[in-house]
Amino acid sequence: MSDFLQLTFAGVSQGGVYALIAIGFVAIFTVSGVINLAQGEFAALSGLIAISAAGAGMPLIAAIAVGLALVALVAVVMERLTIAPVRSMSTLTSIILTLGVSTALKAAMLLIWGPNARGLRPFSEGLIEVAGITIRAHELWILAIAALVAAAVYWFYEKTVAGKALKACSEQPTAARLVGISLKRASLLSFVIAGLVGGLAGVLASPVFFSSWESGLTLGLKGFVGATLGGLVSIRGAILGSLVLGVLESLTAGYVDTGLRDAVAFLLLIVVLVVRPQGLFGRQAEARV
Amino acid sequence: MLRTRHGVTVLFALLALLLTACAEDSSGGGGGSESAGGGGADDGPIKIGAVLDITGAGASLGVPERQTLELLTERLNADGGIDGRPVELLVEDNQSAEDAAARAIGQLINQDKVDIVLGASRTGPSLAMRPVAESSQTPMISLAANQAIVDDAEWIFKTAQNDIVVMEDMIALAEERGWKTIGLARDASGFGEGVEETLTQLGEEAGIEVIITESFAPDATDFTAQMVNLRDADADVNVIWGIPPAAALAQRAYSELGPSAPVMQSHGIGNSVFLETAGDSADELIAPLGRLLVVDQLPDDDPQKPIIQDFIDIYSEAYDGDEPSTFAGHAYDAFQLAVQAFTEVGTDKAAVRDYLESVDGYVGITGVFTMTPEDHSGLTNEAVVPVTIKDQDWQLLTGTAAN
């Protein structure tokens, strides 16, 4: 039983990181139909920047803030240079464009930080023993912050004018434009959100799962699967999907075979796309943010 | 939401795209069958090709190896090269992938016409390079551990200690301390291949057996599943067999889960990345490692001591005080063996091969090499010493039967 709890908990904290990446995918996709393959790179980049900033003597919180700010800036520049100028954006075009950005970001990170993986120092050191399982103190930070961000994003979309405008863009693009919502600004805002949550995922994951120039690929892939499990248009679905993915991965590795860990994501993805393209938790033809 | 439907086809295309991007292709060698033969121009630079794991899972190995080769080449050329001929070093990054390694060696041999190939850093890529070197009859010196790289090979040599000599030491230690059961967590790539079988075979006589084997990808970051299973198996000792940072993260996960059984690690951990990543969790572990890491604790009459000390001095002077790893030592030995061969017999490939096969008593960083036509590794378990870790530093373990 304690094994089951231990594995489940490891899966939940990994899933919390996936969830933040997944929120980024959903935030952008719902507004403009863009699938942003550089989402994982946002995470890798913020992790590396925060490590360098902390290494230069900055307090941890400042280092994280620098990482997040710079990644948000990168997201803005990316949107202005590669997404905004395209007149008729299709999802396929966006995949090719963002794949290019992702490759460029990876190359830049490799040049700046070199090939070695490294970790940010944990937000708090130490281990906690509960009910026969060992929890790293840092994992509690991951869960707490992921939950907080999820709540904040939810509040933003439901309660603020800007959030409602974004929702309107995704549900009724034409009507949104008619009432004076700028799709251009909405798209830019969605990239800022994606940059911030992706960056947060990066600094949260770094102490436990490490950052390197190529760590964004796996993170991005898993976050994408998590988002797809939730139907790719629902924040709640994306979070749930990511947690399910994290736990399933961990349990599969523990009880079946560790080699199958990464296969879980793809098996799930294929099954969901074939059987329930609207996502595990969505109802047919429902728009949700 | 219409976009969901509409996206399905696209998602599959995307999936295929990403799979291609991250697929770990394990295709063997292939290609590179152009007959190389002997001869070649006897003037102009001598070309040394190197295929190293500079990015990807093996980066903590490949980067110091590249730095070592560059440093040695620079120094050799400053001294006038080999018989007046300068040495040209061509380094290729195999991205820690088998297919890229096979491609890189093919290019070095067929297009760049190198006289010898050094590398790869890890077993998997080295095994992928082997058929290319063999079929083109080009001498190759691998820097990796698994004995399968040189088994029955004609043109392949290697400088890292064979994994089997490390396991002999592990079994000797287990016997001495009365450990009867072993739990194993091994690298899922070439380096960890055959570890369980070899340990079982070596331990048979002493009644030592492997009771559980877990594996981890060389680029894995979460080890909870494997370590939970190791803990439950409750062996007398657990062996973690991998390279940093994975081996260090595994060590950390193991100690966090709180089992009390001691840990032995392989000779794959000999760099500072391991110490930094594993932190306190590495205290007390035992690993058979090369002498480089504990050179200050060696007796003065150790034949390797002066050459190791000299290497550490030139390396740290060139690279801002960084100390070389054991992997840098593998590259040093491969380079010196190649240079020795070129100095003695020129660049005729068959002559170089024959020379390497007859190396007798070359004192290197990794050990004292004596090659034979049957043994292209040249090192015995004399080349490792039992090392433990205290306060994030390597400590020679004295007073044990192993050596």
Chai-1 contact restraints between the chains, C-beta under 6 A:
chainA,res_idxA,chainB,res_idxB,connection_type,confidence,min_distance_angstrom,max_distance_angstrom,comment,restraint_id
A,D3,B,V228,contact,1.0,0.0,6.0,A-B,restraint_1
A,Q6,B,V228,contact,1.0,0.0,6.0,A-B,restraint_2
A,A10,B,T224,contact,1.0,0.0,6.0,A-B,restraint_3
A,G33,B,R3,contact,1.0,0.0,6.0,A-B,restraint_4
A,T91,B,G7,contact,1.0,0.0,6.0,A-B,restraint_5
A,T91,B,V10,contact,1.0,0.0,6.0,A-B,restraint_6
A,L92,B,V10,contact,1.0,0.0,6.0,A-B,restraint_7
A,I95,B,L14,contact,1.0,0.0,6.0,A-B,restraint_8
A,P115,B,T55,contact,1.0,0.0,6.0,A-B,restraint_9
A,P115,B,A59,contact,1.0,0.0,6.0,A-B,restraint_10
A,N116,B,A59,contact,1.0,0.0,6.0,A-B,restraint_11
A,N116,B,S60,contact,1.0,0.0,6.0,A-B,restraint_12
A,A117,B,P245,contact,1.0,0.0,6.0,A-B,restraint_13
A,L127,B,E256,contact,1.0,0.0,6.0,A-B,restraint_14
A,T134,B,E256,contact,1.0,0.0,6.0,A-B,restraint_15
A,T134,B,L257,contact,1.0,0.0,6.0,A-B,restraint_16
A,F209,B,T221,contact,1.0,0.0,6.0,A-B,restraint_17
A,F210,B,T221,contact,1.0,0.0,6.0,A-B,restraint_18
A,L217,B,C22,contact,1.0,0.0,6.0,A-B,restraint_19
A,L221,B,L18,contact,1.0,0.0,6.0,A-B,restraint_20
A,G231,B,T4,contact,1.0,0.0,6.0,A-B,restraint_21
A,V233,B,M1,contact,1.0,0.0,6.0,A-B,restraint_22
A,A253,B,A225,contact,1.0,0.0,6.0,A-B,restraint_23
A,G254,B,A225,contact,1.0,0.0,6.0,A-B,restraint_24
A,G254,B,V228,contact,1.0,0.0,6.0,A-B,restraint_25
A,T258,B,S215,contact,1.0,0.0,6.0,A-B,restraint_26
A,T258,B,A225,contact,1.0,0.0,6.0,A-B,restraint_27
A,T258,B,Q226,contact,1.0,0.0,6.0,A-B,restraint_28
A,L273,B,V8,contact,1.0,0.0,6.0,A-B,restraint_29
A,L273,B,L11,contact,1.0,0.0,6.0,A-B,restraint_30
A,P277,B,T4,contact,1.0,0.0,6.0,A-B,restraint_31
A,P277,B,V8,contact,1.0,0.0,6.0,A-B,restraint_32
A,Q278,B,T4,contact,1.0,0.0,6.0,A-B,restraint_33
A,A287,B,M1,contact,1.0,0.0,6.0,A-B,restraint_34
